[in-house]
Amino acid sequence: MKILLTGFEPFGGETINPSFEAIKQLPDCVGSAEIIKVQLPVSFESSGPALTEAVETCQPDAVICVGQAGGYSGIAVERVAVNLRDATAADNCGITPEDQPVIAGGPDAYFSSLPVKEITAALKHHGIPAFVSNSAGTYVCNNVMYTLLHLIRSRNLPIQGGFIHVPYSMEQAAHKTSSVPSMALEHMTKGLELAIDVLIHQN
């Protein structure tokens, strides 16, 4: 089994992005699965093509896209992506879209094809705070999740796909002027490894 994991570059004035930092700490193989790691740009225009290229190149059996959700107190396993770009802050290219579709003419929303409740339960069973989220937002994370699920559906690809949000890392939180929720990077990595284990045992 081949599983593609994507994380993001830093954004919003941060020097790291825990989504990719956690992925980098994963081994190259988890159980029987080969793990492929790709960093995506925090860009509405570039993230979709970069993800599509990674999927076409790697031809994975499953894709888990990971992003940062500052302010979350646990790992969020996303259930829904919406066909909407609507940002209050610019992406890394200075773009701030408003009321734009991710894919013109695409469906209003897609559901993750990952076993979201089973992944969440596995994380909680191992003492990692986690929850099912019904909104991936309308920023670049949702943009990537929607692009992935549209790619899978429109091309009828035999791929499971979805999105997971991780909180600030403890290193990030230590530099904030006020207290914010955070999680150790090793716990994020363990959470991703558990998500991979769930996928392996379901296939």
Secondary structure as a PSIPRED ss2 file (coil, helix, strand):
# PSIPRED VFORMAT (PSIPRED V4.0)

   1 M C   1.000  0.000  0.000
   2 K E   0.000  0.000  1.000
   3 I E   0.000  0.000  1.000
   4 L E   0.000  0.000  1.000
   5 L E   0.000  0.000  1.000
   6 T E   0.000  0.000  1.000
   7 G E   0.000  0.000  1.000
   8 F E   0.000  0.000  1.000
   9 E C   1.000  0.000  0.000
  10 P C   1.000  0.000  0.000
  11 F C   1.000  0.000  0.000
  12 G C   1.000  0.000  0.000
  13 G C   1.000  0.000  0.000
  14 E C   1.000  0.000  0.000
  15 T C   1.000  0.000  0.000
  16 I C   1.000  0.000  0.000
  17 N C   1.000  0.000  0.000
  18 P H   0.000  1.000  0.000
  19 S H   0.000  1.000  0.000
  20 F H   0.000  1.000  0.000
  21 E H   0.000  1.000  0.000
  22 A H   0.000  1.000  0.000
  23 I H   0.000  1.000  0.000
  24 K H   0.000  1.000  0.000
  25 Q C   1.000  0.000  0.000
  26 L C   1.000  0.000  0.000
  27 P C   1.000  0.000  0.000
  28 D C   1.000  0.000  0.000
  29 C E   0.000  0.000  1.000
  30 V E   0.000  0.000  1.000
  31 G C   1.000  0.000  0.000
  32 S C   1.000  0.000  0.000
  33 A E   0.000  0.000  1.000
  34 E E   0.000  0.000  1.000
  35 I E   0.000  0.000  1.000
  36 I E   0.000  0.000  1.000
  37 K E   0.000  0.000  1.000
  38 V E   0.000  0.000  1.000
  39 Q E   0.000  0.000  1.000
  40 L E   0.000  0.000  1.000
  41 P C   1.000  0.000  0.000
  42 V C   1.000  0.000  0.000
  43 S C   1.000  0.000  0.000
  44 F C   1.000  0.000  0.000
  45 E C   1.000  0.000  0.000
  46 S C   1.000  0.000  0.000
  47 S H   0.000  1.000  0.000
  48 G H   0.000  1.000  0.000
  49 P H   0.000  1.000  0.000
  50 A H   0.000  1.000  0.000
  51 L H   0.000  1.000  0.000
  52 T H   0.000  1.000  0.000
  53 E H   0.000  1.000  0.000
  54 A H   0.000  1.000  0.000
  55 V H   0.000  1.000  0.000
  56 E H   0.000  1.000  0.000
  57 T H   0.000  1.000  0.000
  58 C H   0.000  1.000  0.000
  59 Q C   1.000  0.000  0.000
  60 P C   1.000  0.000  0.000
  61 D C   1.000  0.000  0.000
  62 A E   0.000  0.000  1.000
  63 V E   0.000  0.000  1.000
  64 I E   0.000  0.000  1.000
  65 C E   0.000  0.000  1.000
  66 V E   0.000  0.000  1.000
  67 G E   0.000  0.000  1.000
  68 Q E   0.000  0.000  1.000
  69 A C   1.000  0.000  0.000
  70 G C   1.000  0.000  0.000
  71 G C   1.000  0.000  0.000
  72 Y C   1.000  0.000  0.000
  73 S C   1.000  0.000  0.000
  74 G C   1.000  0.000  0.000
  75 I E   0.000  0.000  1.000
  76 A E   0.000  0.000  1.000
  77 V E   0.000  0.000  1.000
  78 E E   0.000  0.000  1.000
  79 R C   1.000  0.000  0.000
  80 V E   0.000  0.000  1.000
  81 A E   0.000  0.000  1.000
  82 V E   0.000  0.000  1.000
  83 N C   1.000  0.000  0.000
  84 L C   1.000  0.000  0.000
  85 R E   0.000  0.000  1.000
  86 D C   1.000  0.000  0.000
  87 A C   1.000  0.000  0.000
  88 T C   1.000  0.000  0.000
  89 A C   1.000  0.000  0.000
  90 A C   1.000  0.000  0.000
  91 D C   1.000  0.000  0.000
  92 N C   1.000  0.000  0.000
  93 C C   1.000  0.000  0.000
  94 G C   1.000  0.000  0.000
  95 I C   1.000  0.000  0.000
  96 T C   1.000  0.000  0.000
  97 P C   1.000  0.000  0.000
  98 E C   1.000  0.000  0.000
  99 D C   1.000  0.000  0.000
 100 Q E   0.000  0.000  1.000
 101 P C   1.000  0.000  0.000
 102 V C   1.000  0.000  0.000
 103 I C   1.000  0.000  0.000
 104 A C   1.000  0.000  0.000
 105 G C   1.000  0.000  0.000
 106 G C   1.000  0.000  0.000
 107 P C   1.000  0.000  0.000
 108 D C   1.000  0.000  0.000
 109 A E   0.000  0.000  1.000
 110 Y E   0.000  0.000  1.000
 111 F E   0.000  0.000  1.000
 112 S C   1.000  0.000  0.000
 113 S C   1.000  0.000  0.000
 114 L C   1.000  0.000  0.000
 115 P C   1.000  0.000  0.000
 116 V H   0.000  1.000  0.000
 117 K H   0.000  1.000  0.000
 118 E H   0.000  1.000  0.000
 119 I H   0.000  1.000  0.000
 120 T H   0.000  1.000  0.000
 121 A H   0.000  1.000  0.000
 122 A H   0.000  1.000  0.000
 123 L H   0.000  1.000  0.000
 124 K H   0.000  1.000  0.000
 125 H H   0.000  1.000  0.000
 126 H C   1.000  0.000  0.000
 127 G C   1.000  0.000  0.000
 128 I C   1.000  0.000  0.000
 129 P C   1.000  0.000  0.000
 130 A E   0.000  0.000  1.000
 131 F E   0.000  0.000  1.000
 132 V E   0.000  0.000  1.000
 133 S E   0.000  0.000  1.000
 134 N C   1.000  0.000  0.000
 135 S C   1.000  0.000  0.000
 136 A C   1.000  0.000  0.000
 137 G C   1.000  0.000  0.000
 138 T C   1.000  0.000  0.000
 139 Y C   1.000  0.000  0.000
 140 V H   0.000  1.000  0.000
 141 C H   0.000  1.000  0.000
 142 N H   0.000  1.000  0.000
 143 N H   0.000  1.000  0.000
 144 V H   0.000  1.000  0.000
 145 M H   0.000  1.000  0.000
 146 Y H   0.000  1.000  0.000
 147 T H   0.000  1.000  0.000
 148 L H   0.000  1.000  0.000
 149 L H   0.000  1.000  0.000
 150 H H   0.000  1.000  0.000
 151 L H   0.000  1.000  0.000
 152 I H   0.000  1.000  0.000
 153 R H   0.000  1.000  0.000
 154 S H   0.000  1.000  0.000
 155 R C   1.000  0.000  0.000
 156 N C   1.000  0.000  0.000
 157 L C   1.000  0.000  0.000
 158 P C   1.000  0.000  0.000
 159 I C   1.000  0.000  0.000
 160 Q E   0.000  0.000  1.000
 161 G E   0.000  0.000  1.000
 162 G E   0.000  0.000  1.000
 163 F E   0.000  0.000  1.000
 164 I E   0.000  0.000  1.000
 165 H E   0.000  0.000  1.000
 166 V E   0.000  0.000  1.000
 167 P C   1.000  0.000  0.000
 168 Y C   1.000  0.000  0.000
 169 S E   0.000  0.000  1.000
 170 M H   0.000  1.000  0.000
 171 E H   0.000  1.000  0.000
 172 Q H   0.000  1.000  0.000
 173 A H   0.000  1.000  0.000
 174 A H   0.000  1.000  0.000
 175 H C   1.000  0.000  0.000
 176 K C   1.000  0.000  0.000
 177 T C   1.000  0.000  0.000
 178 S C   1.000  0.000  0.000
 179 S C   1.000  0.000  0.000
 180 V C   1.000  0.000  0.000
 181 P C   1.000  0.000  0.000
 182 S C   1.000  0.000  0.000
 183 M E   0.000  0.000  1.000
 184 A C   1.000  0.000  0.000
 185 L H   0.000  1.000  0.000
 186 E H   0.000  1.000  0.000
 187 H H   0.000  1.000  0.000
 188 M H   0.000  1.000  0.000
 189 T H   0.000  1.000  0.000
 190 K H   0.000  1.000  0.000
 191 G H   0.000  1.000  0.000
 192 L H   0.000  1.000  0.000
 193 E H   0.000  1.000  0.000
 194 L H   0.000  1.000  0.000
 195 A H   0.000  1.000  0.000
 196 I H   0.000  1.000  0.000
 197 D H   0.000  1.000  0.000
 198 V H   0.000  1.000  0.000
 199 L H   0.000  1.000  0.000
 200 I H   0.000  1.000  0.000
 201 H H   0.000  1.000  0.000
 202 Q H   0.000  1.000  0.000
 203 N C   1.000  0.000  0.000
